[in-house]
Amino acid sequence: MTQNTTDAASPSGLRTPTAVDAVAEAFAARLLELNPSLATELGFPGHETEYQDYSPAGHAAHASAVRDALAQLDGVEPADATDEVTLDAMRERLGLALERHESGWDLAELNNIASPAQNIRATFDLMPTDTAEHWAHIAGRAANVPAALEGYLASLRAAAADGKVSAARQVRIVVEQTRKYAEEGTGFFAQLAANARLAGGEVGGQGADDGGARLPDDVAAALADGCAAAAAAYGHFADALEAELLPLAPEKDAVGRERYALASREFLGATVDLEETYAWGVEELDRLIAAQEAVAERIRPRATVEEAKALLNADPARRLQGTDALRAWMQRLSDEAVADLADSHFDIPEPLRRLECLIAPTQEGGIYYTGPSDDFSRPGRMWWSVPEGEDSFTTWAETTTVYHEGVPGHHLQIGTAVYRRDALNSWRRYICWVSGHGEGWALYAERLMEELGYLSDPGDLMGMLDMQRMRAARVVFDIGVHLELEVPARWGSGIWTPEKGYSFLRENLPISDGQLSFEFTRYLGWPGQAPSYKVGQRLWEQVREDLAARARAEGREFDLKEFHSRALGLGSVGLDTLRRALLV
């Protein structure tokens, strides 16, 4: 792969699309047809009420589209360096997608965070709610929830017949989650219908109140019917999981080496030595604990890490009360980061300088980012899902989270790719997503903010080290438990089990009981994903250091801003592809 990434441009200044781009564009369009929820996520009109086919036939159709795209790629030659990256990235991603499909585990996907059980519901979070037409779309999609869940159940049943069932722990938590979606009066769909309002000055058919205008009668009726059908379908889905899948589900959480190795490659876009990575994770965890101990000494001489954190928690200047205060604080900090970093260490185009910070409509735990729509009419958004009963938050612990999810983290990374329509095809801009690349970048962004002086306050630095420590602990836990490796002497003895792992996580994850329960279950049910953060960061930092060493050897200064621009301009690709694109 050539190092030069400057390509010939058309007279208009845009890169001339190539034969490789044509294959990528056709494949992206096919994916949007197969997955209407993805179209909603990306802000494309035309599929507002539909769902993908979650049945085995739907999975087969997706696999067929992947095979067709790979066959077409074999018949084209790269016209420039951008094409070379596209070919490398697509062959790696699509090849892995086929491996996963052929393993049969795509039909069995069920966990507490990123399976169709949650995704079917989560689509509603991204749908606009301003007008009567918007609410009519929501009503239509709600009415289609039953068919989506039936297709999903068909896949779970087919996988079970082939001996592939997620662990019982995951089945139980999804039963609990989906029953909450279905609850009468307080469930997600009941609340969606009850709280529906029009935004702005649009007038509905039922008068208005301080919460906005009510919906027209016909739309309100369709929404009530659709939400009732969706809630009933989720109730049926929970019953089916409990009656059919749970009796077949293994109690053992560990997935074993073969399945784990495939998952690791999927989330990293790179092949790593799992034992070496596990040993590195143990060493990195020890290093971060030592760094925290040094910061604790700055907060109060001879204080332990826990004593220093208690002092920070007791500081009223570092505490937020209520989710409104949390949202406002996130927004202010995010806006300040955008203003400070634009044009200095990053190129931040004007559309990317808008980032919305929001409290999520669920109470499942977790903090996440959703990208902007293709035309940026819907901005990038940072969401905080606050567990029920939690109402107090500490700024020292969460400053680094805002940088991780916002700028220079996910918002700058994902938004830059969407913005690069001048150079990147649609698949590169908004379809391809590699966790190790994306989450690794976000952790790199946290460390970068320390490097640039934004975490000079010892409390904020302690918070960043807490988050880094958490991600290192996840490497140890995830690989250790799923491969059933030996527990390091510092943390016990014998072979890792979930029970030993829970105690280990309790010591190393600075989160609430509700969040810990959520995260523990997530790691067990989504193997390979949690380590992709810290391992991805490791690979990002190795690429940067290799480029800096090359610059020193050539007698020139390493340009950090140029590195950021080149790297982010590639979009999300596998980490092996990233290395080849930047270093070879």
MARVO-784413 format. One line per field, with one value per residue (C-alpha): residue in three letters; x, y, z. Coordinates in nm, 2 decimals. Each point is the difference from the previous one (the first is absolute). Layout:
BEGIN
mitor <- c(ALA_...)
px <- c(X_...)
py <- c(Y_...)
pz <- c(Z_...)
This chain:
BEGIN
mitor <- c(MET_THR_GLN_ASN_THR_THR_ASP_ALA_ALA_SER_PRO_SER_GLY_LEU_ARG_THR_PRO_THR_ALA_VAL_ASP_ALA_VAL_ALA_GLU_ALA_PHE_ALA_ALA_ARG_LEU_LEU_GLU_LEU_ASN_PRO_SER_LEU_ALA_THR_GLU_LEU_GLY_PHE_PRO_GLY_HIS_GLU_THR_GLU_TYR_GLN_ASP_TYR_SER_PRO_ALA_GLY_HIS_ALA_ALA_HIS_ALA_SER_ALA_VAL_ARG_ASP_ALA_LEU_ALA_GLN_LEU_ASP_GLY_VAL_GLU_PRO_ALA_ASP_ALA_THR_ASP_GLU_VAL_THR_LEU_ASP_ALA_MET_ARG_GLU_ARG_LEU_GLY_LEU_ALA_LEU_GLU_ARG_HIS_GLU_SER_GLY_TRP_ASP_LEU_ALA_GLU_LEU_ASN_ASN_ILE_ALA_SER_PRO_ALA_GLN_ASN_ILE_ARG_ALA_THR_PHE_ASP_LEU_MET_PRO_THR_ASP_THR_ALA_GLU_HIS_TRP_ALA_HIS_ILE_ALA_GLY_ARG_ALA_ALA_ASN_VAL_PRO_ALA_ALA_LEU_GLU_GLY_TYR_LEU_ALA_SER_LEU_ARG_ALA_ALA_ALA_ALA_ASP_GLY_LYS_VAL_SER_ALA_ALA_ARG_GLN_VAL_ARG_ILE_VAL_VAL_GLU_GLN_THR_ARG_LYS_TYR_ALA_GLU_GLU_GLY_THR_GLY_PHE_PHE_ALA_GLN_LEU_ALA_ALA_ASN_ALA_ARG_LEU_ALA_GLY_GLY_GLU_VAL_GLY_GLY_GLN_GLY_ALA_ASP_ASP_GLY_GLY_ALA_ARG_LEU_PRO_ASP_ASP_VAL_ALA_ALA_ALA_LEU_ALA_ASP_GLY_CYS_ALA_ALA_ALA_ALA_ALA_ALA_TYR_GLY_HIS_PHE_ALA_ASP_ALA_LEU_GLU_ALA_GLU_LEU_LEU_PRO_LEU_ALA_PRO_GLU_LYS_ASP_ALA_VAL_GLY_ARG_GLU_ARG_TYR_ALA_LEU_ALA_SER_ARG_GLU_PHE_LEU_GLY_ALA_THR_VAL_ASP_LEU_GLU_GLU_THR_TYR_ALA_TRP_GLY_VAL_GLU_GLU_LEU_ASP_ARG_LEU_ILE_ALA_ALA_GLN_GLU_ALA_VAL_ALA_GLU_ARG_ILE_ARG_PRO_ARG_ALA_THR_VAL_GLU_GLU_ALA_LYS_ALA_LEU_LEU_ASN_ALA_ASP_PRO_ALA_ARG_ARG_LEU_GLN_GLY_THR_ASP_ALA_LEU_ARG_ALA_TRP_MET_GLN_ARG_LEU_SER_ASP_GLU_ALA_VAL_ALA_ASP_LEU_ALA_ASP_SER_HIS_PHE_ASP_ILE_PRO_GLU_PRO_LEU_ARG_ARG_LEU_GLU_CYS_LEU_ILE_ALA_PRO_THR_GLN_GLU_GLY_GLY_ILE_TYR_TYR_THR_GLY_PRO_SER_ASP_ASP_PHE_SER_ARG_PRO_GLY_ARG_MET_TRP_TRP_SER_VAL_PRO_GLU_GLY_GLU_ASP_SER_PHE_THR_THR_TRP_ALA_GLU_THR_THR_THR_VAL_TYR_HIS_GLU_GLY_VAL_PRO_GLY_HIS_HIS_LEU_GLN_ILE_GLY_THR_ALA_VAL_TYR_ARG_ARG_ASP_ALA_LEU_ASN_SER_TRP_ARG_ARG_TYR_ILE_CYS_TRP_VAL_SER_GLY_HIS_GLY_GLU_GLY_TRP_ALA_LEU_TYR_ALA_GLU_ARG_LEU_MET_GLU_GLU_LEU_GLY_TYR_LEU_SER_ASP_PRO_GLY_ASP_LEU_MET_GLY_MET_LEU_ASP_MET_GLN_ARG_MET_ARG_ALA_ALA_ARG_VAL_VAL_PHE_ASP_ILE_GLY_VAL_HIS_LEU_GLU_LEU_GLU_VAL_PRO_ALA_ARG_TRP_GLY_SER_GLY_ILE_TRP_THR_PRO_GLU_LYS_GLY_TYR_SER_PHE_LEU_ARG_GLU_ASN_LEU_PRO_ILE_SER_ASP_GLY_GLN_LEU_SER_PHE_GLU_PHE_THR_ARG_TYR_LEU_GLY_TRP_PRO_GLY_GLN_ALA_PRO_SER_TYR_LYS_VAL_GLY_GLN_ARG_LEU_TRP_GLU_GLN_VAL_ARG_GLU_ASP_LEU_ALA_ALA_ARG_ALA_ARG_ALA_GLU_GLY_ARG_GLU_PHE_ASP_LEU_LYS_GLU_PHE_HIS_SER_ARG_ALA_LEU_GLY_LEU_GLY_SER_VAL_GLY_LEU_ASP_THR_LEU_ARG_ARG_ALA_LEU_LEU_VAL)
px <- c(0.00_0.15_0.08_-0.12_-0.37_-0.03_-0.23_-0.09_-0.30_-0.27_-0.02_-0.25_0.25_-0.17_0.18_-0.13_-0.19_0.17_-0.11_0.09_-0.22_-0.29_0.02_0.01_-0.29_-0.22_0.08_-0.09_-0.33_-0.08_0.07_-0.24_-0.27_0.07_0.01_-0.24_0.09_0.35_-0.16_-0.17_0.32_0.18_-0.29_-0.10_-0.37_-0.22_0.01_-0.16_-0.24_0.19_0.23_0.25_-0.08_0.14_-0.09_0.24_-0.10_0.10_0.34_0.04_-0.09_0.26_0.27_-0.10_0.06_0.34_0.10_-0.11_0.20_0.31_-0.03_-0.03_0.30_0.21_-0.07_0.12_0.34_0.08_0.03_0.17_0.11_-0.36_-0.11_0.27_-0.13_-0.35_0.09_0.21_-0.28_-0.29_0.17_0.09_-0.34_-0.21_0.21_-0.05_-0.37_-0.02_0.21_-0.24_-0.31_0.15_0.07_-0.38_0.04_-0.15_-0.34_0.05_0.10_-0.15_0.15_-0.08_0.12_0.05_-0.24_-0.33_-0.18_0.12_0.06_-0.36_-0.11_0.30_-0.09_-0.27_0.26_0.13_-0.33_-0.10_-0.30_-0.08_-0.30_-0.31_0.16_0.29_-0.23_-0.19_0.33_0.06_-0.35_0.07_0.33_-0.15_-0.26_0.28_0.18_-0.20_0.12_0.36_-0.01_-0.15_0.28_0.25_-0.16_0.01_0.38_0.05_-0.20_0.20_0.32_-0.12_-0.09_0.37_0.12_0.08_-0.16_0.14_0.07_-0.29_0.12_-0.06_-0.34_-0.11_0.11_-0.16_-0.33_0.02_0.08_-0.27_-0.27_0.08_-0.05_-0.34_-0.12_-0.35_0.01_0.37_0.17_0.18_-0.28_-0.27_0.20_0.07_-0.37_-0.09_0.26_-0.02_-0.02_0.07_0.29_-0.01_-0.31_-0.16_-0.36_-0.15_-0.36_-0.02_0.10_0.33_0.17_0.34_0.16_-0.08_-0.30_-0.18_-0.01_-0.29_-0.26_0.07_0.38_-0.05_-0.23_0.25_0.28_-0.20_-0.08_0.35_0.16_-0.25_0.09_0.37_-0.03_-0.21_0.26_0.28_-0.20_-0.04_0.36_0.10_-0.23_0.14_0.36_-0.09_-0.20_0.21_0.35_0.08_-0.03_0.25_0.24_0.34_0.08_0.37_0.08_0.35_-0.03_0.34_0.30_-0.15_-0.30_0.20_0.28_-0.26_-0.17_0.34_0.08_-0.35_0.03_0.37_0.04_0.33_0.13_0.18_0.17_-0.27_0.24_0.25_-0.29_-0.12_0.35_0.03_-0.34_0.12_0.31_-0.20_-0.24_0.30_0.14_-0.32_-0.05_0.34_-0.08_-0.32_0.20_0.23_-0.30_-0.16_0.32_-0.06_-0.35_0.10_0.35_0.00_-0.36_-0.10_-0.18_-0.33_0.06_0.08_-0.31_-0.21_0.14_-0.09_-0.35_-0.05_0.09_-0.33_0.17_0.05_-0.36_-0.31_-0.35_-0.26_0.00_-0.07_0.32_0.19_-0.12_0.08_0.35_0.07_-0.11_0.21_0.32_-0.06_-0.05_0.32_0.20_-0.12_0.09_0.34_0.11_-0.13_0.27_0.28_0.04_-0.29_-0.18_-0.36_-0.24_-0.29_-0.27_0.20_0.02_-0.36_-0.04_-0.31_0.03_-0.31_-0.14_-0.11_-0.36_0.10_0.14_0.22_0.33_0.27_0.12_0.01_0.02_-0.22_0.14_-0.14_-0.24_0.16_-0.10_0.07_-0.36_0.01_0.33_0.22_-0.13_0.14_-0.25_0.01_-0.22_-0.04_-0.10_-0.32_0.06_0.33_-0.02_0.34_0.31_0.36_0.18_0.35_-0.10_-0.18_0.20_0.20_-0.32_-0.12_0.33_-0.04_-0.35_0.03_0.31_0.26_-0.16_-0.29_-0.16_0.31_0.08_-0.34_-0.10_0.32_-0.07_-0.36_0.13_0.26_-0.24_0.27_0.22_-0.17_-0.28_-0.31_0.12_0.32_-0.19_-0.28_-0.04_0.34_0.05_0.28_-0.02_0.38_0.05_-0.28_0.03_0.37_0.00_-0.23_0.24_0.29_-0.20_-0.02_0.37_0.06_-0.20_0.23_0.30_-0.15_-0.05_-0.38_0.03_0.25_-0.24_0.08_-0.36_-0.07_0.33_-0.11_-0.32_0.18_0.23_-0.31_-0.15_0.33_0.03_-0.35_0.08_0.32_-0.19_-0.24_0.28_0.10_-0.36_-0.13_0.29_0.06_-0.36_-0.09_0.32_0.01_0.36_0.19_-0.08_0.30_0.14_-0.09_-0.36_-0.04_0.09_-0.14_-0.19_-0.23_-0.37_-0.28_-0.02_0.37_-0.03_-0.28_0.21_0.29_-0.22_-0.14_0.36_0.09_-0.31_-0.10_-0.37_-0.32_-0.16_-0.25_0.26_0.23_-0.28_-0.07_0.37_0.07_-0.29_0.11_0.35_-0.12_-0.26_0.20_0.34_0.29_-0.17_0.12_0.37_-0.02_0.01_0.33_0.16_-0.12_0.16_0.33_0.00_-0.09_0.29_0.24_-0.09_0.05_0.34_0.12_-0.09_0.18_0.31_0.00_-0.02_0.29_0.21_-0.07_0.11_-0.34_-0.25_-0.30_-0.32_-0.27_-0.28_0.09_0.00_-0.35_-0.13_0.15_-0.12_-0.35_-0.04_0.02_-0.33_-0.04_0.20_0.15_0.32_0.21_-0.13_0.07_0.36_0.05_-0.16_0.21_0.33_0.07)
py <- c(0.00_0.33_0.26_0.30_0.06_0.30_-0.10_0.16_0.23_0.10_0.36_0.07_-0.09_-0.33_-0.33_-0.18_-0.31_-0.33_-0.35_-0.10_0.28_-0.12_-0.35_0.16_0.23_-0.28_-0.21_0.29_0.06_-0.38_0.01_0.29_-0.20_-0.30_0.20_0.29_0.07_0.08_0.25_0.16_0.00_0.18_0.25_-0.13_0.04_-0.27_-0.28_0.16_-0.28_-0.31_-0.25_-0.24_-0.36_-0.15_-0.36_-0.25_0.10_0.36_-0.12_-0.20_0.30_0.21_-0.27_-0.02_0.38_-0.04_-0.28_0.20_0.31_-0.21_-0.16_0.35_0.13_-0.29_0.14_0.36_0.17_0.29_0.33_0.18_-0.03_0.06_-0.30_-0.21_0.07_-0.07_-0.34_-0.09_0.11_-0.16_-0.33_-0.02_0.10_-0.19_-0.31_0.00_0.05_-0.31_-0.20_0.11_-0.09_-0.34_-0.06_0.02_0.23_0.30_-0.17_-0.05_0.36_0.08_0.22_0.29_0.28_-0.05_-0.27_0.04_-0.02_0.35_0.13_-0.04_0.23_0.24_0.10_0.22_0.21_0.13_0.08_0.36_0.11_0.35_-0.04_-0.20_-0.18_-0.09_-0.15_-0.19_-0.16_-0.10_-0.15_-0.20_-0.13_-0.09_-0.20_-0.19_-0.10_-0.33_-0.12_0.10_-0.19_-0.30_-0.01_0.03_-0.28_-0.22_0.06_-0.08_-0.32_-0.10_0.06_-0.20_-0.29_0.01_0.00_0.37_0.19_0.29_-0.06_-0.01_0.32_0.19_-0.16_0.09_0.37_0.04_-0.14_0.26_0.28_-0.08_-0.05_0.36_0.12_-0.17_0.12_0.16_0.37_0.02_-0.19_0.16_-0.04_0.11_0.31_0.07_0.02_0.19_0.27_0.06_0.37_0.22_0.24_0.37_0.17_-0.29_-0.04_-0.34_-0.11_-0.02_0.34_0.08_0.02_0.11_-0.32_0.09_-0.05_-0.34_-0.22_0.00_-0.26_-0.24_0.00_-0.04_-0.30_-0.16_0.06_-0.15_-0.31_-0.04_0.05_-0.25_-0.25_0.05_-0.04_-0.31_-0.14_0.07_-0.18_-0.30_0.01_-0.01_-0.29_-0.19_0.05_-0.12_-0.30_-0.11_0.13_0.01_-0.37_-0.05_0.27_-0.11_0.13_0.04_0.35_-0.06_-0.04_-0.17_0.08_-0.06_0.22_0.26_0.02_0.07_0.27_0.16_0.03_0.14_0.27_0.10_-0.05_-0.15_-0.33_0.01_-0.26_-0.05_-0.13_0.29_0.25_-0.15_0.03_0.36_0.08_-0.12_0.22_0.30_-0.04_0.00_0.31_0.19_-0.09_0.14_0.32_0.04_-0.04_0.28_0.23_-0.09_0.13_0.33_0.02_-0.07_-0.12_-0.37_-0.04_-0.33_0.00_-0.07_0.27_0.25_-0.09_0.04_0.35_0.08_-0.14_0.21_0.32_0.19_0.19_-0.34_-0.12_0.03_-0.07_-0.12_-0.09_0.36_0.11_-0.29_0.07_0.38_-0.08_-0.25_0.26_0.27_-0.21_-0.13_0.34_0.12_-0.29_0.07_0.37_-0.07_-0.28_0.12_0.13_-0.08_-0.38_-0.09_0.11_0.03_0.10_0.22_-0.27_-0.20_0.29_-0.09_-0.29_-0.06_-0.16_-0.18_-0.22_-0.33_-0.11_-0.33_-0.09_-0.29_0.15_0.10_0.31_0.00_0.22_0.00_0.16_0.29_-0.05_0.01_0.36_0.10_0.11_-0.23_0.06_-0.25_-0.08_-0.12_-0.20_-0.09_-0.28_0.05_-0.31_0.04_0.16_0.17_0.38_0.12_0.02_0.11_0.22_-0.12_-0.36_0.09_0.28_-0.25_-0.17_0.31_0.02_-0.37_0.03_0.35_0.19_-0.11_-0.35_-0.16_0.32_0.12_-0.34_-0.10_0.35_0.04_-0.31_0.11_0.34_-0.14_-0.04_0.16_-0.30_-0.30_-0.22_-0.07_-0.33_0.17_0.30_-0.15_-0.37_-0.14_0.00_-0.19_0.01_-0.02_0.29_0.21_-0.08_-0.01_0.35_0.12_-0.13_0.15_0.33_-0.03_-0.04_0.28_0.24_-0.07_0.06_0.33_0.12_-0.03_-0.25_0.19_0.01_-0.30_-0.10_0.00_-0.19_-0.25_-0.04_-0.06_-0.26_-0.16_-0.05_-0.12_-0.24_-0.13_-0.07_-0.18_-0.21_-0.09_-0.14_-0.22_-0.10_-0.06_-0.21_-0.17_-0.11_-0.10_-0.19_-0.12_0.11_0.01_0.29_0.22_-0.04_0.35_-0.07_-0.35_-0.34_-0.28_0.04_0.29_-0.04_0.26_0.01_0.07_0.25_0.19_0.06_0.10_0.25_0.14_0.09_0.16_0.15_0.34_-0.03_-0.04_-0.33_0.03_0.08_-0.28_-0.26_0.13_0.00_-0.34_-0.16_0.19_-0.14_-0.35_0.03_0.20_-0.18_0.19_0.34_0.15_-0.07_0.17_0.34_-0.03_-0.23_0.24_0.29_-0.20_-0.05_0.37_0.11_-0.24_0.14_0.36_-0.09_-0.18_0.31_0.22_-0.22_0.01_0.38_0.02_-0.24_0.23_0.31_0.16_0.10_-0.23_0.19_-0.11_0.19_-0.15_-0.35_0.06_0.14_-0.29_-0.27_0.13_0.07_-0.38_-0.06_-0.31_-0.29_-0.31_0.07_-0.21_0.21_0.32_-0.10_-0.10_0.33_0.22_-0.18_-0.21)
pz <- c(0.00_-0.10_0.27_-0.21_0.05_-0.23_-0.29_-0.33_0.03_-0.24_-0.13_0.27_0.27_0.09_-0.05_-0.31_0.09_-0.11_-0.09_0.36_0.13_-0.22_0.16_0.35_-0.08_-0.13_0.30_0.24_-0.18_0.02_0.38_0.04_-0.18_0.21_0.33_0.01_0.36_-0.12_-0.24_0.30_0.20_-0.29_-0.06_-0.34_-0.09_-0.16_0.25_0.30_0.11_-0.11_0.17_-0.14_-0.03_0.31_-0.10_-0.14_-0.35_0.08_0.12_-0.32_-0.21_0.18_-0.06_-0.36_-0.04_0.17_-0.24_-0.30_0.11_0.06_-0.34_-0.16_0.18_-0.15_-0.34_0.05_0.03_0.24_-0.17_0.29_0.36_0.12_-0.20_0.15_0.35_-0.11_-0.15_0.31_0.24_-0.19_-0.05_0.37_0.13_-0.25_0.03_0.38_-0.05_-0.20_0.25_0.28_-0.21_-0.08_0.37_0.06_0.30_-0.18_0.03_0.38_0.09_0.34_0.27_0.23_-0.22_-0.37_-0.14_-0.19_0.33_0.08_-0.35_-0.11_0.28_-0.02_-0.36_0.15_0.19_-0.34_-0.16_-0.03_0.21_-0.11_-0.24_-0.04_-0.29_0.22_0.26_-0.28_-0.10_0.37_0.01_-0.32_0.13_0.33_-0.18_-0.18_0.33_0.03_-0.34_0.07_0.33_-0.16_-0.26_0.28_0.19_-0.31_-0.02_0.37_-0.04_-0.31_0.18_0.31_-0.23_-0.11_0.36_0.02_0.29_0.19_0.37_0.24_0.17_-0.32_-0.06_0.35_-0.02_-0.35_0.14_0.28_-0.25_-0.25_0.27_0.11_-0.36_0.01_0.34_0.00_0.09_0.09_-0.29_-0.29_-0.25_0.25_0.08_-0.37_-0.08_0.32_-0.04_-0.37_-0.09_-0.30_0.02_-0.07_-0.12_-0.19_0.12_0.05_0.02_0.38_0.12_0.16_0.34_0.14_-0.14_-0.36_-0.23_0.02_-0.30_-0.25_0.10_-0.28_0.06_0.38_-0.06_-0.24_0.25_0.29_-0.21_-0.12_0.34_0.15_-0.27_0.06_0.38_-0.04_-0.24_0.24_0.27_-0.22_-0.09_0.36_0.07_-0.30_0.12_0.35_-0.12_-0.30_0.01_0.37_0.05_-0.28_0.11_0.15_0.34_-0.10_-0.12_-0.15_-0.38_-0.06_-0.22_-0.35_0.04_0.20_-0.26_-0.28_0.22_0.08_-0.37_-0.07_0.27_-0.07_-0.37_0.10_0.11_0.34_0.22_0.27_0.26_-0.06_0.00_0.33_0.15_-0.12_0.15_0.34_-0.03_-0.12_0.29_0.25_-0.17_0.02_0.37_0.07_-0.19_0.21_0.32_-0.11_-0.07_0.34_0.16_-0.18_0.13_0.36_0.12_0.09_-0.12_-0.16_-0.33_0.17_0.26_-0.27_-0.20_0.32_0.04_-0.36_0.05_0.31_-0.18_-0.07_-0.29_-0.18_0.04_-0.22_0.13_-0.25_-0.36_-0.12_0.17_-0.15_-0.35_0.02_0.14_-0.28_-0.26_0.14_0.02_-0.35_-0.14_0.16_-0.14_-0.35_0.02_0.14_-0.23_-0.33_-0.23_0.26_0.03_-0.23_-0.32_0.12_-0.28_0.10_-0.01_0.26_0.24_0.11_0.25_0.21_0.34_0.11_0.28_-0.16_0.02_0.16_0.34_-0.10_0.08_-0.25_-0.18_-0.38_-0.31_-0.31_-0.32_-0.20_-0.29_-0.35_-0.05_0.37_0.05_0.30_0.18_0.18_0.34_0.33_0.21_0.36_0.11_0.38_0.20_0.20_0.34_-0.09_0.03_0.11_-0.22_0.05_-0.26_0.08_-0.09_-0.33_-0.16_-0.20_-0.11_-0.17_-0.19_-0.09_-0.14_-0.14_-0.11_-0.07_0.04_-0.19_-0.12_-0.18_-0.13_-0.13_-0.11_-0.20_-0.20_-0.07_-0.11_-0.24_-0.29_-0.22_0.03_0.16_-0.15_0.20_0.15_0.13_0.13_0.21_-0.05_0.12_0.37_0.18_0.38_0.06_-0.24_0.14_0.37_-0.02_-0.14_0.28_0.26_-0.19_0.01_0.38_0.03_-0.25_0.21_0.29_-0.23_-0.11_0.36_0.03_0.29_0.21_0.29_0.22_0.03_-0.37_-0.05_0.26_-0.20_-0.32_0.16_0.15_-0.34_-0.15_0.29_-0.06_-0.37_0.10_0.25_-0.27_-0.22_0.29_0.09_-0.35_-0.14_0.34_0.06_-0.36_-0.05_0.36_0.06_0.32_0.25_0.07_0.35_0.10_-0.07_0.14_-0.13_-0.21_-0.33_-0.07_0.06_-0.03_0.38_0.05_-0.29_0.17_0.31_-0.22_-0.19_0.33_0.10_-0.34_-0.14_0.16_-0.07_0.18_0.10_-0.28_-0.26_0.12_-0.03_-0.36_-0.10_0.15_-0.19_-0.32_0.01_0.04_-0.28_-0.25_-0.01_-0.15_-0.01_0.34_-0.06_-0.34_0.18_0.17_-0.26_-0.27_0.19_0.02_-0.38_-0.07_0.23_-0.17_-0.34_0.12_0.16_-0.31_-0.21_0.25_0.00_-0.38_0.01_0.24_-0.21_-0.30_0.19_0.01_0.26_0.06_-0.09_0.25_-0.18_-0.33_0.16_0.13_-0.33_-0.20_0.24_0.05_-0.37_-0.06_0.18_0.22_-0.12_0.15_0.20_-0.24_-0.28_0.19_0.05_-0.36_-0.12_0.22_0.02_-0.31)
